[in-house]
């Protein structure tokens, strides 16, 4: 903000009525990044395992098969 009369910036006045809450940081979790720093290596997560989708794929393939229809002539 600038003072309208002089055009100089106004000095910031800290708020006394509000209490400062401590800043809560989330812990860093490294999934894909391979850090070189020892402190960051402690935060690296183990490699994830892919979920098994075999049953889901089999069900979808079975559902996609057409049922035989016999027409009598």
PyMOL Python script that loads the backbone (N, CA, C, O; Angstrom):
from pymol import cmd

cmd.read_pdbstr("""\
ATOM      1  N   UNK A   1       0.838  -1.181   0.000  1.00  0.00           N
ATOM      2  CA  UNK A   1       0.000   0.000   0.000  1.00  0.00           C
ATOM      3  C   UNK A   1       0.878   1.238   0.000  1.00  0.00           C
ATOM      4  O   UNK A   1       1.959   1.240   0.589  1.00  0.00           O
ATOM      5  N   UNK A   2       0.419   2.275  -0.651  1.00  0.00           N
ATOM      6  CA  UNK A   2       1.169   3.521  -0.698  1.00  0.00           C
ATOM      7  C   UNK A   2       0.343   4.627  -0.075  1.00  0.00           C
ATOM      8  O   UNK A   2      -0.885   4.639  -0.157  1.00  0.00           O
ATOM      9  N   UNK A   3       1.046   5.554   0.550  1.00  0.00           N
ATOM     10  CA  UNK A   3       0.401   6.720   1.113  1.00  0.00           C
ATOM     11  C   UNK A   3      -0.053   7.598  -0.038  1.00  0.00           C
ATOM     12  O   UNK A   3       0.740   7.906  -0.928  1.00  0.00           O
ATOM     13  N   UNK A   4      -1.314   8.008  -0.038  1.00  0.00           N
ATOM     14  CA  UNK A   4      -1.850   8.781  -1.158  1.00  0.00           C
ATOM     15  C   UNK A   4      -1.201  10.152  -1.279  1.00  0.00           C
ATOM     16  O   UNK A   4      -1.038  10.652  -2.392  1.00  0.00           O
ATOM     17  N   UNK A   5      -0.831  10.766  -0.176  1.00  0.00           N
ATOM     18  CA  UNK A   5      -0.292  12.123  -0.207  1.00  0.00           C
ATOM     19  C   UNK A   5       1.153  12.158  -0.693  1.00  0.00           C
ATOM     20  O   UNK A   5       1.486  12.932  -1.590  1.00  0.00           O
ATOM     21  N   UNK A   6       2.005  11.331  -0.113  1.00  0.00           N
ATOM     22  CA  UNK A   6       3.421  11.404  -0.461  1.00  0.00           C
ATOM     23  C   UNK A   6       3.825  10.382  -1.515  1.00  0.00           C
ATOM     24  O   UNK A   6       4.880  10.529  -2.132  1.00  0.00           O
ATOM     25  N   UNK A   7       3.018   9.358  -1.737  1.00  0.00           N
ATOM     26  CA  UNK A   7       3.352   8.344  -2.717  1.00  0.00           C
ATOM     27  C   UNK A   7       4.342   7.318  -2.198  1.00  0.00           C
ATOM     28  O   UNK A   7       4.755   6.422  -2.934  1.00  0.00           O
ATOM     29  N   UNK A   8       4.731   7.444  -0.916  1.00  0.00           N
ATOM     30  CA  UNK A   8       5.684   6.497  -0.336  1.00  0.00           C
ATOM     31  C   UNK A   8       4.923   5.321   0.274  1.00  0.00           C
ATOM     32  O   UNK A   8       3.789   5.478   0.726  1.00  0.00           O
ATOM     33  N   UNK A   9       5.549   4.143   0.284  1.00  0.00           N
ATOM     34  CA  UNK A   9       4.877   2.985   0.870  1.00  0.00           C
ATOM     35  C   UNK A   9       4.672   3.171   2.369  1.00  0.00           C
ATOM     36  O   UNK A   9       5.537   3.700   3.066  1.00  0.00           O
ATOM     37  N   UNK A  10       3.511   2.726   2.854  1.00  0.00           N
ATOM     38  CA  UNK A  10       3.243   2.783   4.282  1.00  0.00           C
ATOM     39  C   UNK A  10       3.987   1.637   4.957  1.00  0.00           C
ATOM     40  O   UNK A  10       4.144   0.559   4.383  1.00  0.00           O
ATOM     41  N   UNK A  11       4.441   1.884   6.178  1.00  0.00           N
ATOM     42  CA  UNK A  11       5.130   0.820   6.900  1.00  0.00           C
ATOM     43  C   UNK A  11       4.089  -0.164   7.422  1.00  0.00           C
ATOM     44  O   UNK A  11       2.984   0.227   7.796  1.00  0.00           O
ATOM     45  N   UNK A  12       4.446  -1.416   7.442  1.00  0.00           N
ATOM     46  CA  UNK A  12       3.519  -2.448   7.885  1.00  0.00           C
ATOM     47  C   UNK A  12       3.475  -2.465   9.411  1.00  0.00           C
ATOM     48  O   UNK A  12       4.508  -2.406  10.077  1.00  0.00           O
ATOM     49  N   UNK A  13       2.274  -2.546   9.943  1.00  0.00           N
ATOM     50  CA  UNK A  13       2.087  -2.584  11.385  1.00  0.00           C
ATOM     51  C   UNK A  13       1.619  -3.990  11.747  1.00  0.00           C
ATOM     52  O   UNK A  13       0.596  -4.450  11.240  1.00  0.00           O
ATOM     53  N   UNK A  14       2.366  -4.683  12.628  1.00  0.00           N
ATOM     54  CA  UNK A  14       1.947  -6.046  12.983  1.00  0.00           C
ATOM     55  C   UNK A  14       0.644  -6.020  13.774  1.00  0.00           C
ATOM     56  O   UNK A  14       0.399  -5.106  14.560  1.00  0.00           O
ATOM     57  N   UNK A  15      -0.166  -7.013  13.560  1.00  0.00           N
ATOM     58  CA  UNK A  15      -1.438  -7.116  14.263  1.00  0.00           C
ATOM     59  C   UNK A  15      -1.178  -7.667  15.660  1.00  0.00           C
ATOM     60  O   UNK A  15      -0.541  -8.708  15.821  1.00  0.00           O
ATOM     61  N   UNK A  16      -1.670  -6.971  16.647  1.00  0.00           N
ATOM     62  CA  UNK A  16      -1.456  -7.404  18.023  1.00  0.00           C
ATOM     63  C   UNK A  16      -2.628  -8.229  18.544  1.00  0.00           C
ATOM     64  O   UNK A  16      -2.467  -9.021  19.472  1.00  0.00           O
ATOM     65  N   UNK A  17      -3.803  -8.046  17.951  1.00  0.00           N
ATOM     66  CA  UNK A  17      -4.979  -8.725  18.457  1.00  0.00           C
ATOM     67  C   UNK A  17      -5.054 -10.193  18.040  1.00  0.00           C
ATOM     68  O   UNK A  17      -5.770 -10.977  18.663  1.00  0.00           O
ATOM     69  N   UNK A  18      -4.328 -10.566  17.005  1.00  0.00           N
ATOM     70  CA  UNK A  18      -4.355 -11.952  16.547  1.00  0.00           C
ATOM     71  C   UNK A  18      -3.125 -12.694  17.044  1.00  0.00           C
ATOM     72  O   UNK A  18      -2.001 -12.198  16.961  1.00  0.00           O
ATOM     73  N   UNK A  19      -3.361 -13.879  17.557  1.00  0.00           N
ATOM     74  CA  UNK A  19      -2.236 -14.707  17.977  1.00  0.00           C
ATOM     75  C   UNK A  19      -1.732 -15.480  16.772  1.00  0.00           C
ATOM     76  O   UNK A  19      -2.513 -15.956  15.948  1.00  0.00           O
ATOM     77  N   UNK A  20      -0.423 -15.596  16.683  1.00  0.00           N
ATOM     78  CA  UNK A  20       0.157 -16.330  15.560  1.00  0.00           C
ATOM     79  C   UNK A  20       0.087 -17.821  15.851  1.00  0.00           C
ATOM     80  O   UNK A  20       0.553 -18.285  16.892  1.00  0.00           O
ATOM     81  N   UNK A  21      -0.492 -18.556  14.931  1.00  0.00           N
ATOM     82  CA  UNK A  21      -0.544 -20.003  15.065  1.00  0.00           C
ATOM     83  C   UNK A  21       0.718 -20.586  14.450  1.00  0.00           C
ATOM     84  O   UNK A  21       1.200 -20.082  13.436  1.00  0.00           O
ATOM     85  N   UNK A  22       1.254 -21.628  15.042  1.00  0.00           N
ATOM     86  CA  UNK A  22       2.440 -22.233  14.433  1.00  0.00           C
ATOM     87  C   UNK A  22       2.090 -22.816  13.069  1.00  0.00           C
ATOM     88  O   UNK A  22       1.019 -23.394  12.883  1.00  0.00           O
ATOM     89  N   UNK A  23       2.986 -22.658  12.143  1.00  0.00           N
ATOM     90  CA  UNK A  23       2.756 -23.152  10.790  1.00  0.00           C
ATOM     91  C   UNK A  23       2.930 -24.664  10.800  1.00  0.00           C
ATOM     92  O   UNK A  23       3.962 -25.184  11.225  1.00  0.00           O
ATOM     93  N   UNK A  24       1.908 -25.354  10.326  1.00  0.00           N
ATOM     94  CA  UNK A  24       1.964 -26.815  10.293  1.00  0.00           C
ATOM     95  C   UNK A  24       2.338 -27.245   8.885  1.00  0.00           C
ATOM     96  O   UNK A  24       1.605 -26.994   7.929  1.00  0.00           O
ATOM     97  N   UNK A  25       3.475 -27.889   8.772  1.00  0.00           N
ATOM     98  CA  UNK A  25       3.924 -28.373   7.472  1.00  0.00           C
ATOM     99  C   UNK A  25       3.634 -29.861   7.380  1.00  0.00           C
ATOM    100  O   UNK A  25       3.767 -30.608   8.349  1.00  0.00           O
ATOM    101  N   UNK A  26       3.242 -30.258   6.206  1.00  0.00           N
ATOM    102  CA  UNK A  26       3.069 -31.680   5.971  1.00  0.00           C
ATOM    103  C   UNK A  26       4.442 -32.291   5.741  1.00  0.00           C
ATOM    104  O   UNK A  26       5.332 -31.661   5.170  1.00  0.00           O
ATOM    105  N   UNK A  27       4.596 -33.502   6.184  1.00  0.00           N
ATOM    106  CA  UNK A  27       5.867 -34.184   5.995  1.00  0.00           C
ATOM    107  C   UNK A  27       6.043 -34.521   4.519  1.00  0.00           C
ATOM    108  O   UNK A  27       5.109 -34.975   3.857  1.00  0.00           O
ATOM    109  N   UNK A  28       7.235 -34.295   4.021  1.00  0.00           N
ATOM    110  CA  UNK A  28       7.530 -34.563   2.620  1.00  0.00           C
ATOM    111  C   UNK A  28       7.633 -36.072   2.419  1.00  0.00           C
ATOM    112  O   UNK A  28       8.313 -36.767   3.174  1.00  0.00           O
ATOM    113  N   UNK A  29       6.950 -36.564   1.395  1.00  0.00           N
ATOM    114  CA  UNK A  29       7.018 -37.978   1.036  1.00  0.00           C
ATOM    115  C   UNK A  29       7.504 -38.057  -0.398  1.00  0.00           C
ATOM    116  O   UNK A  29       6.833 -37.589  -1.318  1.00  0.00           O
ATOM    117  N   UNK A  30       8.658 -38.641  -0.582  1.00  0.00           N
ATOM    118  CA  UNK A  30       9.257 -38.730  -1.911  1.00  0.00           C
ATOM    119  C   UNK A  30       8.919 -40.086  -2.521  1.00  0.00           C
ATOM    120  O   UNK A  30       9.304 -41.130  -1.994  1.00  0.00           O
ATOM    121  N   UNK A  31       8.197 -40.058  -3.634  1.00  0.00           N
ATOM    122  CA  UNK A  31       7.814 -41.303  -4.293  1.00  0.00           C
ATOM    123  C   UNK A  31       8.689 -41.584  -5.511  1.00  0.00           C
ATOM    124  O   UNK A  31       9.248 -42.674  -5.634  1.00  0.00           O
ATOM    125  N   UNK A  32       8.812 -40.618  -6.403  1.00  0.00           N
ATOM    126  CA  UNK A  32       9.534 -40.832  -7.652  1.00  0.00           C
ATOM    127  C   UNK A  32      10.932 -40.236  -7.638  1.00  0.00           C
ATOM    128  O   UNK A  32      11.782 -40.635  -8.434  1.00  0.00           O
ATOM    129  N   UNK A  33      11.177 -39.301  -6.758  1.00  0.00           N
ATOM    130  CA  UNK A  33      12.460 -38.606  -6.728  1.00  0.00           C
ATOM    131  C   UNK A  33      13.464 -39.428  -5.939  1.00  0.00           C
ATOM    132  O   UNK A  33      13.154 -39.915  -4.851  1.00  0.00           O
ATOM    133  N   UNK A  34      14.667 -39.585  -6.481  1.00  0.00           N
ATOM    134  CA  UNK A  34      15.731 -40.314  -5.808  1.00  0.00           C
ATOM    135  C   UNK A  34      16.743 -39.298  -5.287  1.00  0.00           C
ATOM    136  O   UNK A  34      17.617 -38.867  -6.039  1.00  0.00           O
ATOM    137  N   UNK A  35      16.644 -38.903  -4.005  1.00  0.00           N
ATOM    138  CA  UNK A  35      17.501 -37.844  -3.476  1.00  0.00           C
ATOM    139  C   UNK A  35      18.925 -38.322  -3.219  1.00  0.00           C
ATOM    140  O   UNK A  35      19.180 -39.507  -3.004  1.00  0.00           O
ATOM    141  N   UNK A  36      19.839 -37.361  -3.249  1.00  0.00           N
ATOM    142  CA  UNK A  36      21.230 -37.644  -2.909  1.00  0.00           C
ATOM    143  C   UNK A  36      21.526 -37.265  -1.462  1.00  0.00           C
ATOM    144  O   UNK A  36      22.445 -37.813  -0.854  1.00  0.00           O
ATOM    145  N   UNK A  37      20.767 -36.345  -0.913  1.00  0.00           N
ATOM    146  CA  UNK A  37      20.963 -35.876   0.449  1.00  0.00           C
ATOM    147  C   UNK A  37      20.506 -36.951   1.440  1.00  0.00           C
ATOM    148  O   UNK A  37      19.451 -37.561   1.260  1.00  0.00           O
ATOM    149  N   UNK A  38      21.299 -37.176   2.477  1.00  0.00           N
ATOM    150  CA  UNK A  38      20.984 -38.213   3.457  1.00  0.00           C
ATOM    151  C   UNK A  38      19.686 -37.911   4.202  1.00  0.00           C
ATOM    152  O   UNK A  38      18.915 -38.823   4.499  1.00  0.00           O
ATOM    153  N   UNK A  39      19.442 -36.643   4.502  1.00  0.00           N
ATOM    154  CA  UNK A  39      18.218 -36.265   5.210  1.00  0.00           C
ATOM    155  C   UNK A  39      16.984 -36.568   4.360  1.00  0.00           C
ATOM    156  O   UNK A  39      15.961 -37.020   4.876  1.00  0.00           O
ATOM    157  N   UNK A  40      17.088 -36.316   3.063  1.00  0.00           N
ATOM    158  CA  UNK A  40      15.957 -36.577   2.173  1.00  0.00           C
ATOM    159  C   UNK A  40      15.790 -38.067   1.890  1.00  0.00           C
ATOM    160  O   UNK A  40      14.674 -38.525   1.644  1.00  0.00           O
ATOM    161  N   UNK A  41      16.873 -38.821   1.922  1.00  0.00           N
ATOM    162  CA  UNK A  41      16.774 -40.262   1.677  1.00  0.00           C
ATOM    163  C   UNK A  41      15.916 -40.941   2.734  1.00  0.00           C
ATOM    164  O   UNK A  41      15.290 -41.968   2.472  1.00  0.00           O
ATOM    165  N   UNK A  42      15.890 -40.356   3.942  1.00  0.00           N
ATOM    166  CA  UNK A  42      15.077 -40.929   5.015  1.00  0.00           C
ATOM    167  C   UNK A  42      13.586 -40.798   4.709  1.00  0.00           C
ATOM    168  O   UNK A  42      12.776 -41.569   5.221  1.00  0.00           O
ATOM    169  N   UNK A  43      13.229 -39.831   3.883  1.00  0.00           N
ATOM    170  CA  UNK A  43      11.821 -39.567   3.588  1.00  0.00           C
ATOM    171  C   UNK A  43      11.328 -40.277   2.332  1.00  0.00           C
ATOM    172  O   UNK A  43      10.156 -40.157   1.973  1.00  0.00           O
ATOM    173  N   UNK A  44      12.205 -41.010   1.666  1.00  0.00           N
ATOM    174  CA  UNK A  44      11.813 -41.697   0.441  1.00  0.00           C
ATOM    175  C   UNK A  44      10.951 -42.905   0.780  1.00  0.00           C
ATOM    176  O   UNK A  44      11.274 -43.681   1.680  1.00  0.00           O
ATOM    177  N   UNK A  45       9.864 -43.053   0.056  1.00  0.00           N
ATOM    178  CA  UNK A  45       8.957 -44.175   0.263  1.00  0.00           C
ATOM    179  C   UNK A  45       9.423 -45.380  -0.546  1.00  0.00           C
ATOM    180  O   UNK A  45      10.056 -45.213  -1.589  1.00  0.00           O
ATOM    181  N   UNK A  46       9.122 -46.586  -0.084  1.00  0.00           N
ATOM    182  CA  UNK A  46       9.489 -47.767  -0.872  1.00  0.00           C
ATOM    183  C   UNK A  46       8.683 -47.790  -2.165  1.00  0.00           C
ATOM    184  O   UNK A  46       7.586 -47.235  -2.224  1.00  0.00           O
ATOM    185  N   UNK A  47       9.220 -48.427  -3.197  1.00  0.00           N
ATOM    186  CA  UNK A  47       8.494 -48.464  -4.476  1.00  0.00           C
ATOM    187  C   UNK A  47       7.137 -49.140  -4.310  1.00  0.00           C
ATOM    188  O   UNK A  47       6.999 -50.135  -3.598  1.00  0.00           O
ATOM    189  N   UNK A  48       6.160 -48.585  -4.971  1.00  0.00           N
ATOM    190  CA  UNK A  48       4.803 -49.121  -4.874  1.00  0.00           C
ATOM    191  C   UNK A  48       4.634 -50.363  -5.724  1.00  0.00           C
ATOM    192  O   UNK A  48       5.333 -50.552  -6.720  1.00  0.00           O
ATOM    193  N   UNK A  49       3.705 -51.203  -5.322  1.00  0.00           N
ATOM    194  CA  UNK A  49       3.413 -52.417  -6.080  1.00  0.00           C
ATOM    195  C   UNK A  49       2.126 -52.182  -6.858  1.00  0.00           C
ATOM    196  O   UNK A  49       1.145 -51.692  -6.297  1.00  0.00           O
ATOM    197  N   UNK A  50       2.117 -52.524  -8.137  1.00  0.00           N
ATOM    198  CA  UNK A  50       0.890 -52.322  -8.916  1.00  0.00           C
ATOM    199  C   UNK A  50      -0.216 -53.258  -8.434  1.00  0.00           C
ATOM    200  O   UNK A  50       0.034 -54.390  -8.021  1.00  0.00           O
ATOM    201  N   UNK A  51      -1.415 -52.760  -8.501  1.00  0.00           N
ATOM    202  CA  UNK A  51      -2.568 -53.559  -8.077  1.00  0.00           C
ATOM    203  C   UNK A  51      -2.851 -54.643  -9.110  1.00  0.00           C
ATOM    204  O   UNK A  51      -2.630 -54.449 -10.305  1.00  0.00           O
ATOM    205  N   UNK A  52      -3.336 -55.769  -8.643  1.00  0.00           N
ATOM    206  CA  UNK A  52      -3.680 -56.870  -9.536  1.00  0.00           C
ATOM    207  C   UNK A  52      -5.011 -56.564 -10.212  1.00  0.00           C
ATOM    208  O   UNK A  52      -6.021 -56.328  -9.549  1.00  0.00           O
ATOM    209  N   UNK A  53      -4.995 -56.573 -11.527  1.00  0.00           N
ATOM    210  CA  UNK A  53      -6.208 -56.274 -12.286  1.00  0.00           C
ATOM    211  C   UNK A  53      -6.652 -57.474 -13.111  1.00  0.00           C
ATOM    212  O   UNK A  53      -7.553 -57.356 -13.940  1.00  0.00           O
ATOM    213  N   UNK A  54      -6.033 -58.616 -12.892  1.00  0.00           N
ATOM    214  CA  UNK A  54      -6.338 -59.799 -13.695  1.00  0.00           C
ATOM    215  C   UNK A  54      -7.803 -60.202 -13.577  1.00  0.00           C
ATOM    216  O   UNK A  54      -8.449 -60.486 -14.586  1.00  0.00           O
ATOM    217  N   UNK A  55      -8.336 -60.230 -12.354  1.00  0.00           N
ATOM    218  CA  UNK A  55      -9.736 -60.638 -12.169  1.00  0.00           C
ATOM    219  C   UNK A  55     -10.682 -59.671 -12.864  1.00  0.00           C
ATOM    220  O   UNK A  55     -11.653 -60.090 -13.494  1.00  0.00           O
ATOM    221  N   UNK A  56     -10.403 -58.393 -12.754  1.00  0.00           N
ATOM    222  CA  UNK A  56     -11.266 -57.386 -13.380  1.00  0.00           C
ATOM    223  C   UNK A  56     -11.245 -57.524 -14.890  1.00  0.00           C
ATOM    224  O   UNK A  56     -12.289 -57.439 -15.538  1.00  0.00           O
ATOM    225  N   UNK A  57     -10.061 -57.738 -15.460  1.00  0.00           N
ATOM    226  CA  UNK A  57      -9.944 -57.876 -16.914  1.00  0.00           C
ATOM    227  C   UNK A  57     -10.659 -59.140 -17.386  1.00  0.00           C
ATOM    228  O   UNK A  57     -11.340 -59.120 -18.412  1.00  0.00           O
ATOM    229  N   UNK A  58     -10.510 -60.235 -16.649  1.00  0.00           N
ATOM    230  CA  UNK A  58     -11.185 -61.482 -17.032  1.00  0.00           C
ATOM    231  C   UNK A  58     -12.697 -61.303 -17.032  1.00  0.00           C
ATOM    232  O   UNK A  58     -13.381 -61.775 -17.941  1.00  0.00           O
ATOM    233  N   UNK A  59     -13.220 -60.622 -16.016  1.00  0.00           N
ATOM    234  CA  UNK A  59     -14.668 -60.390 -15.949  1.00  0.00           C
ATOM    235  C   UNK A  59     -15.142 -59.545 -17.125  1.00  0.00           C
ATOM    236  O   UNK A  59     -16.197 -59.814 -17.700  1.00  0.00           O
ATOM    237  N   UNK A  60     -14.376 -58.535 -17.481  1.00  0.00           N
ATOM    238  CA  UNK A  60     -14.764 -57.671 -18.595  1.00  0.00           C
ATOM    239  C   UNK A  60     -14.697 -58.416 -19.921  1.00  0.00           C
ATOM    240  O   UNK A  60     -15.550 -58.218 -20.786  1.00  0.00           O
ATOM    241  N   UNK A  61     -13.685 -59.275 -20.091  1.00  0.00           N
ATOM    242  CA  UNK A  61     -13.582 -60.054 -21.323  1.00  0.00           C
ATOM    243  C   UNK A  61     -14.732 -61.053 -21.433  1.00  0.00           C
ATOM    244  O   UNK A  61     -15.287 -61.247 -22.514  1.00  0.00           O
ATOM    245  N   UNK A  62     -15.086 -61.679 -20.329  1.00  0.00           N
ATOM    246  CA  UNK A  62     -16.205 -62.622 -20.347  1.00  0.00           C
ATOM    247  C   UNK A  62     -17.511 -61.900 -20.657  1.00  0.00           C
ATOM    248  O   UNK A  62     -18.357 -62.432 -21.375  1.00  0.00           O
ATOM    249  N   UNK A  63     -17.680 -60.714 -20.133  1.00  0.00           N
ATOM    250  CA  UNK A  63     -18.908 -59.954 -20.372  1.00  0.00           C
ATOM    251  C   UNK A  63     -18.985 -59.468 -21.816  1.00  0.00           C
ATOM    252  O   UNK A  63     -20.079 -59.230 -22.326  1.00  0.00           O
ATOM    253  N   UNK A  64     -17.851 -59.319 -22.474  1.00  0.00           N
ATOM    254  CA  UNK A  64     -17.833 -58.808 -23.843  1.00  0.00           C
ATOM    255  C   UNK A  64     -18.095 -59.901 -24.877  1.00  0.00           C
ATOM    256  O   UNK A  64     -18.402 -59.596 -26.030  1.00  0.00           O
ATOM    257  N   UNK A  65     -17.979 -61.166 -24.484  1.00  0.00           N
ATOM    258  CA  UNK A  65     -18.216 -62.259 -25.433  1.00  0.00           C
ATOM    259  C   UNK A  65     -19.702 -62.334 -25.759  1.00  0.00           C
ATOM    260  O   UNK A  65     -20.543 -62.303 -24.861  1.00  0.00           O
ATOM    261  N   UNK A  66     -20.019 -62.432 -27.042  1.00  0.00           N
ATOM    262  CA  UNK A  66     -21.439 -62.547 -27.400  1.00  0.00           C
ATOM    263  C   UNK A  66     -21.950 -63.953 -27.090  1.00  0.00           C
ATOM    264  O   UNK A  66     -21.242 -64.944 -27.269  1.00  0.00           O
ATOM    265  N   UNK A  67     -23.182 -64.013 -26.626  1.00  0.00           N
ATOM    266  CA  UNK A  67     -23.786 -65.309 -26.345  1.00  0.00           C
ATOM    267  C   UNK A  67     -24.315 -65.894 -27.655  1.00  0.00           C
ATOM    268  O   UNK A  67     -24.888 -65.171 -28.470  1.00  0.00           O
ATOM    269  N   UNK A  68     -24.126 -67.190 -27.858  1.00  0.00           N
ATOM    270  CA  UNK A  68     -24.615 -67.784 -29.112  1.00  0.00           C
ATOM    271  C   UNK A  68     -26.147 -67.771 -29.159  1.00  0.00           C
ATOM    272  O   UNK A  68     -26.822 -68.172 -28.210  1.00  0.00           O
ATOM    273  N   UNK A  69     -26.656 -67.310 -30.263  1.00  0.00           N
ATOM    274  CA  UNK A  69     -28.103 -67.261 -30.470  1.00  0.00           C
ATOM    275  C   UNK A  69     -28.439 -68.207 -31.619  1.00  0.00           C
ATOM    276  O   UNK A  69     -27.916 -68.065 -32.724  1.00  0.00           O
ATOM    277  N   UNK A  70     -29.304 -69.160 -31.353  1.00  0.00           N
ATOM    278  CA  UNK A  70     -29.685 -70.123 -32.380  1.00  0.00           C
ATOM    279  C   UNK A  70     -31.077 -69.758 -32.878  1.00  0.00           C
ATOM    280  O   UNK A  70     -32.045 -69.723 -32.118  1.00  0.00           O
ATOM    281  N   UNK A  71     -31.145 -69.493 -34.153  1.00  0.00           N
ATOM    282  CA  UNK A  71     -32.439 -69.204 -34.779  1.00  0.00           C
ATOM    283  C   UNK A  71     -32.917 -70.469 -35.489  1.00  0.00           C
ATOM    284  O   UNK A  71     -32.187 -71.055 -36.288  1.00  0.00           O
ATOM    285  N   UNK A  72     -34.124 -70.874 -35.197  1.00  0.00           N
ATOM    286  CA  UNK A  72     -34.693 -72.024 -35.879  1.00  0.00           C
ATOM    287  C   UNK A  72     -35.378 -71.553 -37.142  1.00  0.00           C
ATOM    288  O   UNK A  72     -36.067 -70.534 -37.162  1.00  0.00           O
ATOM    289  N   UNK A  73     -35.171 -72.314 -38.182  1.00  0.00           N
ATOM    290  CA  UNK A  73     -35.745 -71.949 -39.469  1.00  0.00           C
ATOM    291  C   UNK A  73     -36.992 -72.740 -39.739  1.00  0.00           C
ATOM    292  O   UNK A  73     -37.618 -72.568 -40.785  1.00  0.00           O
TER     293      UNK A  73
END
""", "prot")
cmd.dss("prot")
cmd.show_as("cartoon", "prot")
cmd.util.cbc("prot")
cmd.orient("prot")
